């Protein structure tokens, strides 16, 4: 076998391995149970299909807050814009509600109560914060990220809008 053929065989093998990994991930997303939850209460997002054409659409990303304490905190996924606005405008007292887009026109809203710092993942677009820590627990929400100044939101009734892309940590109060 010539050096060129060996190089092509190695490259071909590497590409096939990569396609198996990527294809396996997409196949797993396509068949995930819609009600599957992980221990912190986050639901897995799956691939959507267009029933009229039978085509598979790309999967939305799944925004996450870690940790999410299940006793007092919640994640609401695959919300319409109207449902997102409802959760933001009706965020309970002493809570922070953070909304983020999923990339498919849907939204996820996290209702946070505990003050512990959290890690954010897949917070990419359409961010909003409702800080209803008005009384008796008053706190400022603080987002931080690498190389960007901290972003803070004081308590108020109306939600704030923001670009969550550069931020990967949140301190709810």
N, C-alpha and C positions, 0 to 999 in steps of 0.2 A: 504494500500500500504506500503510495507516495505521501510526502509531507502535506501536500495540498489536500489530498483525500482524507488524511487523518485529521487535519484542521477542520474540514467541513463536517466530518463525522462528530467531532467533539462539539463544535458549534451547534449542530443539529440536536445532539443529545441535551445540551444545556437549554436550548430553546424549548424542546419537548418537556423537560422538567419544569420549566417556568410556566408553560401553558397548562400543565397538569395542576400545578399549585393554584394558578389564577382561575382556571376552569372549575376546579374543585370548590373553591370559595364561592364562585357564582352559583354553582349547582346547589351548594348547601343553603345559600340565601333563597334560592327559588323554592325550596321545599321546607323552609322553617315553619313551624307551627305558629300561627298568628297569636296564640295565647301563651307562648313560651316566655317565661320570665327567668331572669338571673337572680341570684340571692339578694341583690340590692333593689329589686323591683323594677329593673329596666327591661322593657320588652324588646325582643329582636325584631328588626325591620326586615321585611322580605322584598323580593322582586315583585313588581306589580305586572299584571297582564292586561292587555286590551282585548276584551271578550269579542269585540266585533271583528278584529283582524287576526287574533291569535298571537300577536307579536308580544314579546317580552320587553318591558321597559327597564331602564337601568334602575338599580336599587337606590333608594334614598339613603343618605348617611344617617347614622343614629347618634344624635347628640347625647352626651352623658355628663353627669355630675357624680363624682366619687369622693367620699362615700355619700350615699343617699340613705338616711336613716328611716327605715320603714314605719316605725311607730308614729311619727309626727310629720313625715315628709312624703311627697308623692311626685311621680313623673306621669304626665298625661301626654300621650303620643298620638301622632297622625291626626292632629286637630285641624279643622278648617280655620280660616282667618277669623271668622265670626266666633268660633269656640275659643280660639286663642285670646281674642279681645275680652270675651266673657270671663275667662280665668284671670286675666290681668286686672280687669276692673273690679272683680269680686275677690281679690286676694284677701284672705282673712287677716284681722289685726294680729300683730306680733309676727307676721310672716313676710317673707320675700318671695315673690314669684318672678321667675326668669323664663322668658320665652326665646326660642331660637328656631330658625327655619330648618327644614330637613332636606332642602334641595329639590323637592318634588311638589312645591306649592302647599305642603302641609307643615305643621309646626309641632314642637314639643314645648310643654310648659312644666317647669320644676317648681314645686311649692316647698320652700325651705324654712325651717324653724330654728335649728341649732346654729350656733355661731362659729363652729369649727371651720377652718380653711378647707376648701375643696379643690379638687383637680377637675378641670373642664376638658372635654375632648369632643371634637367635631362641632365646635361652636363656630359656624362659618358665616351665616348671614341672617338678616331679619331679626336682630336682637332687640329685646325690650325688657325692662325691669319695672316691677311694681314693688316699691318698698313701703309696706304698710306696718312697719315697726313704729307705730305712732305712740302707743301708750299701753301698758306700763313699760314695755321693753322698747327703748328707742335706740336705733343703731344705724350706722351708715354702711351701705354695701360698697365693697371695694374690689375691683377687678385688677389683676396684675398680669403681666406677661413679659417675656424677654425683650429687652431693648425698647420698651414703650413706657411712658409715664402711667402711673396708676390712674384709674378711672373710678370716681366715687359718685354715689347717688344717695342723697339725704332722703329721709322719710317724706313722703307726700302722697296725696290721694291719686293723682294722675300718673299713669305709667310714663317712663322715660324710654326713648329709642336710642340704640347705640349699635356700633359695628363691632361684633364680638370677635372678629377674625384674629387680632393679635393677642388676645387674652387667653391664658390657660389656667388661671387660678381665680377663685372668688372667696372672699370673706364676707359672709352674709351680715355680720354685725360686729 
